[in-house]
């Protein structure tokens, strides 16, 4: 994957066939990259984002997003990545073109303490790690008021 020309859908980051892992530190990300290498993944195919790079990517996506991006969860995912990056998370993008590799990455994400792991499919984005204790996942819908604006406030 080329960071200078990231894959997009409706003008926002959408790396179909990849899993995006977020780690609370760069060291955690590098440890996961090393573990992936030991597990047989091509380390040259891994793409790393610093927190600053992911914030810049997300901000650009929000500026350039097509109105179609707001129909699904594309914008919410970009905002979620931006929020993780703002909290200091580093990101690792791993090619996962098949279920076997996705399962192996999901196992590794859980074992290495990934803050988030999302596998981008053609029609859906799958959460691969459990929520942290006390954190609740809820059904998202604009009708329920769960969308947020660019400042992280509830969208009206």
C-alpha positions as CSV (number, residue, x, y, z in Angstrom):
1,X,0.0,0.0,0.0
2,X,1.3,3.4,-0.9
3,X,0.7,6.1,1.8
4,X,1.1,8.9,-0.7
5,X,-1.8,7.5,-2.7
6,X,-3.9,5.6,-0.1
7,X,-6.8,3.4,-1.2
8,X,-10.1,5.3,-1.0
9,X,-13.8,4.9,-1.2
10,X,-16.0,8.0,-1.7
11,X,-12.9,10.1,-0.9
12,X,-12.0,8.5,2.4
13,X,-9.3,6.0,3.5
14,X,-10.6,2.5,2.8
15,X,-7.9,-0.1,2.4
16,X,-10.0,-3.0,1.2
17,X,-8.2,-6.3,1.7
18,X,-6.2,-5.0,4.6
19,X,-6.5,-4.8,8.3
20,X,-5.7,-1.6,10.2
21,X,-4.2,-2.1,13.6
22,X,-3.8,0.7,16.2
23,X,-1.3,0.5,19.0
24,X,-0.9,2.8,22.0
25,X,2.8,3.2,21.3
26,X,5.2,3.0,18.4
27,X,7.1,0.3,20.3
28,X,3.9,-1.8,20.5
29,X,3.4,-1.4,16.7
30,X,7.0,-2.4,16.0
31,X,6.6,-5.5,18.3
32,X,3.5,-6.5,16.4
33,X,5.3,-6.0,13.0
34,X,8.1,-8.2,14.2
35,X,5.6,-10.8,15.4
36,X,3.9,-10.7,12.0
37,X,7.3,-11.3,10.3
38,X,7.9,-14.3,12.5
39,X,4.5,-15.6,11.6
40,X,5.4,-15.5,7.9
41,X,3.9,-12.2,6.8
42,X,6.0,-10.1,4.4
43,X,7.3,-7.2,6.6
44,X,8.0,-5.2,3.4
45,X,4.2,-5.2,2.7
46,X,3.3,-3.6,6.1
47,X,2.5,0.1,6.1
48,X,3.2,2.2,9.2
49,X,1.5,5.4,10.2
50,X,2.7,7.7,13.0
51,X,0.0,9.4,15.0
52,X,0.7,12.6,13.2
53,X,0.5,10.9,9.8
54,X,-2.9,9.3,10.6
55,X,-4.3,12.7,11.9
56,X,-3.2,14.3,8.7
57,X,-4.7,11.5,6.6
58,X,-8.0,11.7,8.5
59,X,-8.1,15.5,8.3
60,X,-7.5,15.3,4.5
61,X,-10.2,12.6,4.2
62,X,-12.7,14.7,6.1
63,X,-12.0,17.7,3.8
64,X,-12.3,15.6,0.6
65,X,-15.0,13.1,1.5
66,X,-17.9,12.6,-1.0
67,X,-21.4,13.1,0.4
68,X,-21.7,9.3,-0.3
69,X,-19.2,8.6,2.5
70,X,-21.7,9.8,5.1
71,X,-24.3,7.2,4.1
72,X,-22.4,4.3,5.8
73,X,-19.8,4.3,8.5
74,X,-16.9,5.5,6.3
75,X,-16.7,8.9,8.0
76,X,-17.1,7.5,11.5
77,X,-14.2,5.1,10.9
78,X,-12.0,8.0,9.7
79,X,-12.9,9.9,12.8
80,X,-12.3,6.9,15.0
81,X,-8.8,6.5,13.5
82,X,-8.2,10.2,14.0
83,X,-9.3,10.0,17.7
84,X,-6.9,7.1,18.3
85,X,-4.1,8.9,16.6
86,X,-4.8,12.1,18.6
87,X,-4.5,9.9,21.7
88,X,-1.0,8.8,20.5
89,X,-1.7,5.6,18.7
90,X,0.5,4.4,15.9
91,X,-1.0,2.3,13.1
92,X,0.0,-0.7,11.1
93,X,-1.8,-1.7,7.9
94,X,-1.5,-5.4,7.0
95,X,-2.5,-7.0,3.8
96,X,-5.2,-9.6,4.7
97,X,-6.7,-10.7,1.3
98,X,-8.2,-14.0,2.7
99,X,-9.9,-15.3,5.8
100,X,-6.9,-17.3,7.0
101,X,-4.5,-14.3,7.1
102,X,-7.2,-12.1,8.7
103,X,-7.7,-14.7,11.4
104,X,-4.0,-14.9,12.1
105,X,-3.8,-11.1,12.2
106,X,-6.8,-11.0,14.6
107,X,-5.1,-13.5,16.9
108,X,-1.9,-11.5,16.8
109,X,-3.7,-8.2,17.4
110,X,-5.3,-9.7,20.6
111,X,-2.0,-11.2,21.8
112,X,-0.1,-7.9,21.3
113,X,-2.6,-5.6,22.9
114,X,-3.8,-3.7,19.8
115,X,-6.2,-0.9,20.8
116,X,-8.2,-1.5,17.6
117,X,-8.1,-3.8,14.6
118,X,-10.4,-3.4,11.7
119,X,-10.4,-5.6,8.6
120,X,-11.7,-3.7,5.5
121,X,-13.8,-5.9,3.2
122,X,-15.5,-4.8,0.0
123,X,-18.9,-4.3,1.8
124,X,-18.2,-4.2,5.5
125,X,-15.5,-3.4,8.0
126,X,-15.0,-6.0,10.7
127,X,-13.9,-5.3,14.2
128,X,-11.3,-7.9,15.1
129,X,-10.4,-7.2,18.8
130,X,-12.7,-7.2,21.8
131,X,-13.5,-3.9,23.4
132,X,-11.6,-3.0,26.5
133,X,-13.3,-3.6,29.9
134,X,-16.1,-1.1,30.5
135,X,-16.3,0.0,26.9
136,X,-19.6,-0.8,25.2
137,X,-20.2,-1.2,21.5
138,X,-23.5,0.0,20.3
139,X,-25.5,-0.1,17.1
140,X,-24.7,3.0,15.1
141,X,-27.1,5.0,13.1
142,X,-27.4,8.7,12.4
143,X,-31.0,8.4,13.6
144,X,-29.7,7.4,17.0
145,X,-27.5,10.5,17.2
146,X,-24.3,8.5,17.4
147,X,-22.5,10.2,14.6
148,X,-20.0,12.9,15.6
149,X,-18.8,16.0,13.8
150,X,-15.2,17.0,13.0
151,X,-14.6,18.2,16.6
152,X,-15.9,14.9,18.1
153,X,-19.2,16.4,19.2
154,X,-22.5,14.7,18.4
155,X,-23.7,15.6,15.0
156,X,-27.2,16.9,14.7
